[in-house]
Amino acid sequence: MKESNHRYPGAWQIKNGNLYKGNVQLNGNYEMVDYFSSLSGNTATIFQGDTRISTSVKNENGERAVGTKVDPKVAEAVLKQGRDYFGTADILGKKYVTAYRPIKDENGKIIGMIYTGIPLSSLDIIKKRITLEVGLPNFLLFRKLCFYSCCG
């Protein structure tokens, strides 16, 4: 979310127990994640430590999943090892293809992370669409070429 530096100038920091970007408190503030989701079509979350404080991810009742925790394997990689995490993760019982990046304060201390992801089920739909739109026509063309070459 590089756009966050333009829309929200200033350092990431913990103040009064809340996560801030510059002077903007992000706990319960959904503007940044909703903006990113509207641009990319992906879900987005901001974590303070391992806890979702702002997210476009919603539970089965349509409520934002704030207060929920990140997958422990992601917390280990991002919060403890300080590296980006790319892969699948379980979010509210659904598999997502994800990317997580540490959030660091001015001193380089990891204080949270940013997430973006897409449900794995969405990729299945894309795969089926590609198979139908690309695979089937190519299969039919291949079949036609084989028919003419052997029976022509």
Backbone bond lengths (Angstrom), bond angles and torsions (degrees), N, CA, C in turn:
res aa  C-N    CA-C-N  psi(-1)  N-CA   C-N-CA  omega(-1)  CA-C   N-CA-C  phi
1 M - - - 1.443 - - 1.526 109.47 -
2 K 1.325 115.33 62.34 1.456 120.01 -179.92 1.520 111.80 -61.05
3 E 1.316 116.40 -28.72 1.459 121.70 177.11 1.525 111.54 -56.18
4 S 1.330 116.53 -24.04 1.464 119.70 -177.72 1.522 111.94 -61.88
5 N 1.323 118.71 -29.57 1.463 120.73 178.84 1.521 111.97 -69.11
6 H 1.320 117.51 -30.33 1.465 120.76 178.98 1.529 111.14 -81.80
7 R 1.302 116.15 -44.65 1.469 120.72 -179.40 1.520 112.53 -76.82
8 Y 1.329 116.17 -29.85 1.466 122.38 -177.54 1.531 108.83 -132.16
9 P 1.320 118.05 78.06 1.472 119.04 -180.00 1.521 111.31 -67.43
10 G 1.311 114.67 152.45 1.454 120.05 177.50 1.509 112.00 114.08
11 A 1.308 114.37 171.26 1.459 121.45 -175.57 1.524 111.51 -81.33
12 W 1.327 114.73 156.37 1.456 121.83 168.74 1.514 106.93 -75.49
13 Q 1.328 117.55 138.47 1.452 120.72 179.96 1.523 111.35 -159.89
14 I 1.314 115.11 156.78 1.460 121.76 172.19 1.524 106.19 -101.23
15 K 1.335 116.24 123.12 1.465 122.48 177.28 1.519 108.12 -132.06
16 N 1.321 116.72 130.28 1.467 121.13 178.49 1.529 112.31 51.61
17 G 1.333 116.16 35.28 1.458 120.77 177.07 1.512 115.23 80.37
18 N 1.338 117.82 6.65 1.468 121.98 -179.46 1.523 110.62 -121.93
19 L 1.337 115.84 156.47 1.461 121.77 178.45 1.519 109.51 -89.54
20 Y 1.323 115.17 132.27 1.462 122.16 178.78 1.514 109.77 -124.17
21 K 1.330 114.98 148.31 1.470 122.81 165.94 1.510 104.05 -116.88
22 G 1.336 116.21 107.96 1.456 119.79 -171.48 1.516 108.60 64.55
23 N 1.334 116.29 -125.30 1.467 121.25 -179.76 1.530 112.98 -98.78
24 V 1.316 116.97 7.31 1.466 120.93 -175.56 1.528 110.52 -100.46
25 Q 1.326 116.19 119.84 1.460 121.09 174.87 1.524 108.54 -74.83
26 L 1.328 116.27 131.45 1.462 121.04 -176.44 1.522 113.57 -100.03
27 N 1.316 118.66 -18.22 1.466 120.83 178.09 1.527 108.82 -60.75
28 G 1.336 116.21 118.32 1.459 120.84 179.28 1.522 114.97 73.52
29 N 1.318 117.94 5.53 1.467 123.12 178.21 1.531 106.77 -101.76
30 Y 1.317 117.41 116.79 1.466 120.99 -172.24 1.527 113.70 -102.26
31 E 1.316 117.73 2.71 1.463 120.72 -176.31 1.531 112.00 -58.76
32 M 1.336 118.04 -48.10 1.458 120.99 -176.34 1.526 111.60 -64.61
33 V 1.329 118.18 -47.25 1.467 120.43 -177.65 1.529 111.40 -69.37
34 D 1.322 117.19 -37.47 1.472 119.82 178.16 1.527 111.33 -67.58
35 Y 1.326 116.62 -38.37 1.466 120.73 178.08 1.526 109.78 -62.68
36 F 1.326 116.71 -48.32 1.455 120.24 179.45 1.526 110.93 -61.70
37 S 1.325 117.13 -43.99 1.470 120.70 179.57 1.517 111.62 -62.36
38 S 1.337 117.39 -37.62 1.468 120.09 179.82 1.522 110.97 -67.86
39 L 1.325 117.44 -32.96 1.467 120.71 178.66 1.521 112.71 -75.57
40 S 1.330 116.41 -41.51 1.459 120.62 -170.71 1.524 114.74 -99.89
41 G 1.324 117.03 -24.45 1.461 119.96 -172.89 1.520 112.55 81.95
42 N 1.330 117.31 -1.97 1.463 122.61 178.95 1.522 110.11 -92.49
43 T 1.325 115.83 163.32 1.456 119.07 169.79 1.521 108.00 -81.09
44 A 1.334 115.98 157.40 1.466 121.05 -178.82 1.522 109.13 -143.76
45 T 1.320 115.16 147.02 1.462 121.11 179.42 1.519 109.65 -146.16
46 I 1.331 115.40 145.89 1.453 122.15 169.91 1.521 106.29 -115.41
47 F 1.326 115.43 128.98 1.456 122.68 179.96 1.518 109.91 -109.13
48 Q 1.304 116.26 139.41 1.455 122.52 165.51 1.518 104.09 -102.96
49 G 1.315 117.15 112.51 1.455 119.94 -169.68 1.518 108.08 62.65
50 D 1.344 116.70 -126.93 1.469 120.06 -179.34 1.530 113.16 -103.15
51 T 1.345 117.05 14.81 1.464 121.62 -174.24 1.522 111.62 -114.14
52 R 1.336 115.91 132.51 1.469 121.19 177.55 1.524 109.29 -68.47
53 I 1.330 116.25 123.32 1.463 120.43 177.90 1.518 111.69 -113.10
54 S 1.341 116.40 -18.53 1.463 122.35 177.46 1.518 106.72 -152.49
55 T 1.329 116.55 127.08 1.460 118.52 -174.73 1.519 111.88 -155.73
56 S 1.321 114.49 152.13 1.466 120.12 170.20 1.530 110.19 -98.23
57 V 1.339 117.48 -3.61 1.459 122.44 177.34 1.525 108.37 -74.16
58 K 1.330 115.24 131.28 1.465 119.89 -178.37 1.521 110.36 -121.55
59 N 1.324 115.55 148.89 1.460 120.69 178.54 1.527 109.96 -81.56
60 E 1.333 116.63 -175.65 1.471 121.06 -176.35 1.524 112.74 -64.24
61 N 1.327 118.41 -18.70 1.467 122.17 177.24 1.531 112.94 -91.71
62 G 1.349 116.08 2.40 1.456 120.31 -179.47 1.519 113.95 81.98
63 E 1.336 117.07 9.35 1.465 121.20 178.70 1.519 109.72 -91.67
64 R 1.319 116.12 144.65 1.460 120.50 178.30 1.524 109.74 -64.25
65 A 1.322 114.96 141.74 1.465 121.55 -173.93 1.529 112.53 -85.27
66 V 1.329 118.06 39.74 1.467 120.47 178.13 1.522 109.44 -69.09
67 G 1.317 114.67 147.36 1.460 120.41 -179.89 1.510 113.56 89.42
68 T 1.324 118.46 -11.40 1.464 121.26 178.74 1.525 109.05 -83.07
69 K 1.316 115.69 161.32 1.468 122.40 -174.92 1.526 111.50 -101.30
70 V 1.320 114.73 154.87 1.460 121.52 175.90 1.533 109.40 -77.42
71 D 1.305 116.04 156.76 1.459 123.27 175.32 1.540 108.43 -56.23
72 P 1.333 118.64 132.15 1.477 121.07 -177.77 1.530 114.37 -55.35
73 K 1.332 118.15 -35.40 1.473 118.80 -179.95 1.532 110.76 -67.62
74 V 1.324 117.11 -30.81 1.466 121.05 176.48 1.536 109.39 -72.10
75 A 1.325 116.98 -44.31 1.470 120.79 178.51 1.524 110.96 -57.41
76 E 1.309 116.91 -42.25 1.464 121.22 179.15 1.533 110.86 -59.50
77 A 1.333 116.89 -48.87 1.462 121.01 -176.98 1.524 112.32 -68.55
78 V 1.313 117.35 -46.11 1.467 121.41 -171.37 1.523 112.01 -86.29
79 L 1.314 117.21 -51.54 1.467 120.57 -173.93 1.531 113.22 -79.90
80 K 1.322 117.00 -35.84 1.467 119.40 -176.97 1.524 112.66 -94.58
81 Q 1.348 117.13 -40.67 1.460 120.06 -178.25 1.533 112.24 -93.49
82 G 1.334 117.35 -14.32 1.461 121.05 176.68 1.513 115.31 71.29
83 R 1.314 116.66 25.74 1.468 118.81 -179.87 1.519 110.92 -115.99
84 D 1.324 115.02 159.59 1.463 120.25 175.02 1.525 108.58 -67.01
85 Y 1.332 115.34 151.65 1.457 120.90 176.89 1.517 107.90 -123.47
86 F 1.323 115.53 127.35 1.460 122.17 174.59 1.515 106.95 -126.19
87 G 1.313 116.54 130.05 1.455 119.55 178.96 1.505 110.81 157.99
88 T 1.312 114.82 -165.04 1.458 118.96 179.05 1.520 108.92 -91.64
89 A 1.308 114.49 151.58 1.467 120.86 176.63 1.521 108.22 -148.02
90 D 1.315 115.04 149.93 1.459 121.52 176.37 1.521 107.88 -88.69
91 I 1.336 116.47 120.25 1.458 121.97 178.28 1.521 107.39 -125.57
92 L 1.314 115.55 111.78 1.465 122.68 -179.47 1.528 112.20 53.64
93 G 1.341 115.46 39.34 1.457 120.41 176.24 1.512 115.42 83.33
94 K 1.344 117.97 4.72 1.463 121.53 177.46 1.527 108.79 -120.07
95 K 1.326 115.94 146.27 1.463 121.40 178.15 1.534 109.77 -84.95
96 Y 1.328 114.80 133.64 1.462 122.44 178.15 1.525 109.22 -125.78
97 V 1.321 116.67 148.38 1.452 122.70 167.08 1.522 104.52 -89.97
98 T 1.341 116.70 123.36 1.456 120.34 -164.87 1.521 113.89 -131.10
99 A 1.324 113.74 162.12 1.464 123.16 169.17 1.521 107.05 -140.68
100 Y 1.318 115.65 130.74 1.464 122.62 178.84 1.526 108.00 -126.40
101 R 1.321 116.53 144.48 1.464 122.44 177.81 1.521 108.77 -137.26
102 P 1.338 116.93 137.55 1.470 119.38 179.40 1.529 112.12 -64.46
103 I 1.326 115.39 147.80 1.465 122.80 169.51 1.520 105.62 -105.27
104 K 1.330 115.76 126.83 1.462 120.76 -178.88 1.522 110.12 -118.67
105 D 1.327 115.30 144.81 1.457 119.36 175.33 1.535 109.55 -81.27
106 E 1.318 116.64 -175.75 1.468 121.18 -176.91 1.521 113.23 -60.49
107 N 1.321 116.89 -24.97 1.467 121.45 -179.40 1.526 113.10 -91.84
108 G 1.330 117.08 1.92 1.459 121.17 179.49 1.520 114.20 86.27
109 K 1.325 117.23 5.27 1.470 120.86 177.91 1.525 109.11 -76.93
110 I 1.326 116.68 133.79 1.469 121.58 178.27 1.519 107.85 -75.78
111 I 1.345 115.35 120.96 1.469 120.45 -177.38 1.529 112.33 -118.62
112 G 1.317 116.84 -4.00 1.462 120.69 -179.45 1.511 110.44 176.98
113 M 1.306 115.20 -160.59 1.462 120.42 178.25 1.523 110.52 -159.46
114 I 1.324 113.47 159.68 1.459 122.25 176.28 1.520 107.10 -113.28
115 Y 1.317 115.40 140.98 1.473 122.31 -178.10 1.515 109.44 -127.75
116 T 1.328 115.22 146.17 1.455 121.83 164.29 1.521 107.16 -140.60
117 G 1.318 116.10 148.11 1.455 118.90 -178.47 1.508 112.67 -166.68
118 I 1.318 112.84 169.75 1.456 121.67 178.71 1.527 107.48 -136.36
119 P 1.324 117.65 138.27 1.471 118.93 179.08 1.530 111.08 -59.20
120 L 1.308 116.69 137.31 1.459 121.67 178.29 1.520 110.23 -57.56
121 S 1.326 117.26 -33.09 1.465 120.72 179.15 1.533 111.15 -61.59
122 S 1.322 117.75 -30.98 1.469 120.83 176.72 1.518 110.87 -65.65
123 L 1.330 116.79 -36.24 1.461 119.97 178.43 1.516 110.90 -68.09
124 D 1.344 117.33 -34.01 1.460 120.19 176.37 1.525 110.48 -62.19
125 I 1.327 117.05 -39.64 1.461 121.52 178.09 1.521 110.01 -64.60
126 I 1.325 117.23 -43.75 1.468 121.50 179.02 1.520 110.00 -63.10
127 K 1.336 116.30 -43.28 1.467 120.79 179.39 1.528 110.79 -60.65
128 K 1.308 117.06 -43.77 1.471 120.31 178.91 1.522 110.84 -64.34
129 R 1.330 116.30 -40.95 1.461 120.25 179.44 1.526 111.00 -63.43
130 I 1.337 116.93 -43.38 1.467 120.53 178.75 1.516 110.22 -63.91
131 T 1.341 115.94 -42.30 1.460 119.53 179.16 1.522 110.53 -59.97
132 L 1.312 117.28 -43.72 1.462 120.53 -179.55 1.523 111.89 -71.01
133 E 1.333 116.93 -43.35 1.462 120.10 -174.70 1.516 113.21 -79.88
134 V 1.319 117.76 -31.52 1.458 120.93 -177.89 1.518 110.61 -107.89
135 G 1.325 115.60 -48.13 1.458 120.37 -174.52 1.508 114.13 -66.27
136 L 1.326 118.34 -48.51 1.463 121.36 -177.26 1.525 111.87 -64.26
137 P 1.328 119.90 -47.58 1.468 118.42 177.33 1.526 112.53 -59.82
138 N 1.339 117.35 -39.25 1.466 119.77 178.36 1.517 111.22 -66.71
139 F 1.333 116.73 -38.92 1.454 120.76 177.32 1.526 110.12 -62.08
140 L 1.341 116.40 -45.45 1.466 119.53 179.99 1.524 111.40 -64.08
141 L 1.330 117.11 -39.53 1.462 120.62 177.65 1.522 110.10 -64.71
142 F 1.317 117.80 -43.98 1.459 122.81 178.76 1.527 109.75 -59.96
143 R 1.328 116.30 -44.71 1.466 121.24 -179.99 1.526 110.84 -62.48
144 K 1.329 115.79 -42.08 1.462 120.70 179.30 1.540 110.40 -64.19
145 L 1.331 116.54 -44.19 1.464 120.00 179.15 1.520 111.02 -63.17
146 C 1.320 117.59 -40.96 1.464 121.24 178.31 1.512 110.80 -64.62
147 F 1.325 117.37 -40.93 1.459 121.27 179.85 1.536 110.27 -61.53
148 Y 1.353 116.18 -47.45 1.458 119.79 -178.29 1.524 112.39 -69.46
149 S 1.324 117.12 -33.01 1.471 118.67 -178.12 1.530 111.68 -73.65
150 C 1.330 117.67 -31.79 1.445 118.78 -178.15 1.519 112.59 -99.13
151 C 1.297 116.71 -25.28 1.474 119.49 -173.44 1.525 111.60 -121.42
152 G 1.303 116.16 3.76 1.419 125.48 -168.65 1.408 120.46 -52.94
